Amino acid sequence: MTTALAWFRRDLRLSDNPALCAALENHQNVIPVFIHAADEPVAWQPGAASRWWLHHSLVALDGQLQAQGSRLVIRSGRDSLECLRTLIAETGATQVYWNRQYEPQHIARDKAIKSSLRDALIEVDTFNAGLLYEPRSISKKDGGPFRVFTPFWKACLKTGLPVVDCLAPEQMPAVDSRIAGESVDTLDLLPTIPWDSDFPASWQPGETGAQEKLQAFIDGGVTDYEDNRNRPDYAGTSMLSPHLHFGEISPRQVVQTVSEFADRAVQPGVIANTEAFIRQIGWREFAHHLLYHYPHTSNRPLDTRFDKFPWRKDYADDLRAWQRGATGIPIVDAGMRELWHTGWMHNRVRMIVASLLVKNMLIPWQAGAAWFLDTLVDADLANNTLGWQWSAGCGADAAPWFRIFNPVTQAGKFDPHGHYIRRWVPEIAALPNKYLASPWTAPAEVLASCNLQLGRDYPAPRVDLKVSRATALERFQSIRNNPRTPPDPA
Ligand SMILES: Cc1cc2nc3c(=O)[nH]c(=O)nc-3n(C[C@H](O)[C@H](O)[C@H](O)COP(=O)(O)OP(=O)(O)OC[C@H]3O[C@@H](n4cnc5c(N)ncnc54)[C@H](O)[C@@H]3O)c2cc1C
């Protein structure tokens, strides 16, 4: 009888979980383990919204394991290696299995753990479960990493879309009752002040919730994805991002299910829509590719001209207003409130709020990225870094600095009936559509007829969009000619 540890990390599912599959194939005893090492020096520890998600996802995973006759052994400690060593000593495990993570500091940690365990004659086997293509497996003809999405994605597709080759186990060996585990409650992942009351209405963390979201998207969204994906007033996207981040569903499962749906579909245009959706999964791959090859970019710009960008220094009040959805710019406030209440924000609105913060308010993108990492349930170092550097114009394949979103025009285009703004900024709901995205342009009698006074019922805009745009362009001129010398990839 041999015993192995199956170490769950950001792969909180039973199906398409190659580490779990291999452990079950090779050992009679398999102990599913989750380690909470909150002080471990990794690039970023989950923020408050992610911790909420993790709590519920662990409960769900344990429930699934129990239904299979097993259970999740949770341990917490100073570092993961120490916890693994203790578990190995207690259980007599001879091998540890895990699925790889690709953030630079996780790679370094895992390398160190692997070599320590091997020195102690414990076998380690690791797998890819979180990406379609591992970052080092895709490269340009000269062997270097890609910095532009389209050729990157072409190179990926050339190798073919990977398929799922490992199903969920039907039954698992019981875990010896002498092996103690902590209760998920002792990890203190849930907030002490209950700001999360709206989260359960939007989300069901765990593998079942992930599969249901995917099915709902296939039943109701994917066929119109191209038309609706930019509309925050529609449920036009999959909302799979937190499930993908926590590995409750794999990108392989998503892509395969969507591709099979496209193969079966008879309606015209389905393939274009499914391809557009799979391409978004491609952006997730690109984000991981970039962070892997340019590990410094989680807090430093890839485009080194921006190292010396003259950001404002006295921005605390504006940052707070942005965080609270009180900038006086309705589409921005709607997005920031959606984020606060649900832990998620529509992609189009993420781009709009980021542009306002970085370009109109001249607040460093890192401040916005940090807020997102704390408040998003799908907070993800690679995707968030890509999104913020794209918005700030300082990343790979980024929007140029001079492309400054006008939030009023954006609202008119992507929330044409004002449903999204009215939902999240109800205090201005009575305004006619014409003024909804720019209440400061409404004549006094219109404001009065809606019983609305700017500055009293809803903030006056904190920035003048025209003036701040001109200032942003001027500031860019000051760094334009700095050398653009991206450091060599790691
Ligand atoms: C400033 C900014 C910050 C962002 N921070 C994050 C983050 O922390 N975590 C995160 O998962 N996404 C982030 N994104 C990307 C994107 O907004 C979300 O992935 C998307 O809104 C999730 O909704 P969905 O699952 O319905 O997406 P869908 O449109 O259904 O797309 C399917 C999947 O593709 C991936 N995807 C889609 N768009 C992108 C993109 N632009 N970049 C990378 N992957 C993408 C996601 O995994 C998503 O779940 C950020 C974007 C911006 C502009």
The ligand as a Tripos MOL2 file, in Angstrom:
@<TRIPOS>MOLECULE
LIG
   53    58     1     0     0
SMALL
NO_CHARGES

@<TRIPOS>ATOM
      1 C1         -8.0900   46.9330  -15.8120 C.3       1 LIG1
      2 C2         -8.4680   45.4810  -15.9910 C.ar      1 LIG1
      3 C3         -8.2340   44.5740  -14.9670 C.ar      1 LIG1
      4 C4         -8.5860   43.2220  -15.1250 C.ar      1 LIG1
      5 N1         -8.3410   42.3370  -14.0930 N.ar      1 LIG1
      6 C5         -8.6640   41.0230  -14.2340 C.ar      1 LIG1
      7 C6         -8.4200   40.0990  -13.1880 C.ar      1 LIG1
      8 O1         -7.8830   40.4200  -12.1230 O.2       1 LIG1
      9 N2         -8.8130   38.8070  -13.3860 N.ar      1 LIG1
     10 C7         -9.3900   38.3810  -14.5550 C.ar      1 LIG1
     11 O2         -9.7240   37.1950  -14.6730 O.2       1 LIG1
     12 N3         -9.5830   39.2410  -15.5720 N.ar      1 LIG1
     13 C8         -9.2510   40.5390  -15.4550 C.ar      1 LIG1
     14 N4         -9.4870   41.4080  -16.4900 N.ar      1 LIG1
     15 C9         -9.9570   40.8770  -17.7910 C.3       1 LIG1
     16 C10       -11.4690   40.8170  -17.9970 C.3       1 LIG1
     17 O3        -12.0630   42.0130  -17.6340 O.3       1 LIG1
     18 C11       -12.1480   39.6750  -17.2380 C.3       1 LIG1
     19 O4        -11.4560   38.4650  -17.4290 O.3       1 LIG1
     20 C12       -13.5800   39.4770  -17.7340 C.3       1 LIG1
     21 O5        -14.3170   40.6570  -17.5440 O.3       1 LIG1
     22 C13       -14.2250   38.3410  -16.9890 C.3       1 LIG1
     23 O6        -15.5760   38.2210  -17.3300 O.3       1 LIG1
     24 P1        -16.1080   36.9320  -18.0810 P.3       1 LIG1
     25 O7        -15.6280   35.6990  -17.3910 O.co2     1 LIG1
     26 O8        -17.5780   37.0890  -18.2160 O.co2     1 LIG1
     27 O9        -15.3910   37.0570  -19.4770 O.3       1 LIG1
     28 P2        -15.7030   36.3980  -20.9120 P.3       1 LIG1
     29 O10       -15.8800   37.4980  -21.8800 O.co2     1 LIG1
     30 O11       -16.7770   35.4000  -20.8090 O.co2     1 LIG1
     31 O12       -14.3200   35.7010  -21.2610 O.3       1 LIG1
     32 C14       -14.0110   34.3300  -20.9140 C.3       1 LIG1
     33 C15       -12.7180   34.2780  -20.1270 C.3       1 LIG1
     34 O13       -11.6380   34.7750  -20.8990 O.3       1 LIG1
     35 C16       -10.7110   35.4390  -20.0390 C.3       1 LIG1
     36 N5        -10.6230   36.8530  -20.4420 N.ar      1 LIG1
     37 C17       -11.5860   37.6070  -21.0040 C.ar      1 LIG1
     38 N6        -11.1140   38.8550  -21.2730 N.ar      1 LIG1
     39 C18        -9.8390   38.8640  -20.8430 C.ar      1 LIG1
     40 C19        -8.8110   39.8520  -20.8380 C.ar      1 LIG1
     41 N7         -9.0090   41.0750  -21.3410 N.pl3     1 LIG1
     42 N8         -7.6160   39.5400  -20.3020 N.ar      1 LIG1
     43 C20        -7.3730   38.3010  -19.8050 C.ar      1 LIG1
     44 N9         -8.3040   37.3190  -19.7920 N.ar      1 LIG1
     45 C21        -9.5120   37.5960  -20.3020 C.ar      1 LIG1
     46 C22       -11.2520   35.3490  -18.6250 C.3       1 LIG1
     47 O14       -10.6400   34.2450  -17.9870 O.3       1 LIG1
     48 C23       -12.7430   35.1200  -18.8660 C.3       1 LIG1
     49 O15       -13.3710   34.4320  -17.8020 O.3       1 LIG1
     50 C24        -9.1530   42.7790  -16.3490 C.ar      1 LIG1
     51 C25        -9.3840   43.6980  -17.3680 C.ar      1 LIG1
     52 C26        -9.0440   45.0320  -17.1990 C.ar      1 LIG1
     53 C27        -9.3120   46.0070  -18.3130 C.3       1 LIG1
@<TRIPOS>BOND
     1     1     2 1
     2     2     3 ar
     3     2    52 ar
     4     3     4 ar
     5     4     5 ar
     6     4    50 ar
     7     5     6 ar
     8     6     7 ar
     9     6    13 1
    10     7     8 2
    11     7     9 ar
    12     9    10 ar
    13    10    11 2
    14    10    12 ar
    15    12    13 ar
    16    13    14 ar
    17    14    15 1
    18    14    50 ar
    19    15    16 1
    20    16    17 1
    21    16    18 1
    22    18    19 1
    23    18    20 1
    24    20    21 1
    25    20    22 1
    26    22    23 1
    27    23    24 1
    28    24    25 2
    29    24    26 1
    30    24    27 1
    31    27    28 1
    32    28    29 2
    33    28    30 1
    34    28    31 1
    35    31    32 1
    36    32    33 1
    37    33    34 1
    38    33    48 1
    39    34    35 1
    40    35    36 1
    41    35    46 1
    42    36    37 ar
    43    36    45 ar
    44    37    38 ar
    45    38    39 ar
    46    39    40 ar
    47    39    45 ar
    48    40    41 1
    49    40    42 ar
    50    42    43 ar
    51    43    44 ar
    52    44    45 ar
    53    46    47 1
    54    46    48 1
    55    48    49 1
    56    50    51 ar
    57    51    52 ar
    58    52    53 1
@<TRIPOS>SUBSTRUCTURE
     1 LIG1         1 GROUP 0 **** ****
